[in-house]
Amino acid sequence: MATQAEIKSIIDNSVVWAAGAGVIPIPIGDFIAVTAVQLDMLRRISKAYGKDYSEISSRSFILALNASVTARIGASLLKAIPGFGSVLGMISMPIMAGASTYAVGKVFTYYMVSSGSINDIDMDEAKDMFKEWYERGKERLEGPADKDKKDEPTTDEE
């Protein structure tokens, strides 16, 4: 069974990679790279919990959750506008990419702990959880590093 520290490390490392992928200057290329990072994160979390991994189910899970953050695509497309648009996209996309990766990881972990599978998910509940974790992820990425101490309600006991 995975420890909370292992899962936190997987999510935190994935957030860093996703934020880095958000800087990719090619519109939509950043979105594809962030999705790849999120898929890898879910694979690693599944492995840490000793659960089967399905890329198809994981892809559907990621797309369903991220549908509520359609601004991510808008920020990606902003990069196509020369000058101000590309600067604004380069600033906002890494934060949105990192925050959505953080939220996907937290929601996925919740379901791995509570039911052991993403096949038995109440998507309305998952989307509500995603929105909450997304905001926490944005706060972590936008604020000072010491904010991260208040942020760990997901435990192995849930």
C-alpha positions, 0 to 999 in steps of 0.5 A: 500500500502506498504511503501518503508521502509517496503519493504526495511526491508523485503529485508534486513532481507531476505538478512541476512537469505540468507547469513546465509543459504549460510553457510550451509555446505551441498552442494546443501542444502544451495542452497535449503535453499536460495531458500526457503528464497527467496520464503518467501521474495516474499510472504511477499512482495506480502502481503505487496502490497496486491497482490496475491501470487503464489508459482509456479510463484514465483519459476519460477521467482526465477529460471529464474533470478538465472540461470544467477548466476550459480556460486552459484551452483558451490560455493555450490559444492566447499564445497564438496572438503575437505580443501580449497574447503570447506573454499572457498565455505563457504566464497563465497556462503554467498555473492552470496546468499545474493546478489542474494536475494537482486537482486530478491527482488529489481526486484520483487518489481519493477514489483509489483510497475509497473505492480502489477504482476510477470505474465506480466514480460519481462524476458529479462528486468528482467534479465538485472535488476537482473544483475545490482542489483546483483552487487549492492548487492555484493558491499553492502555485501563486502563493508562498511555499509555506502555504502548502502546510494547510493543504493535506486533507486526503489521507490513506484513511479516507 
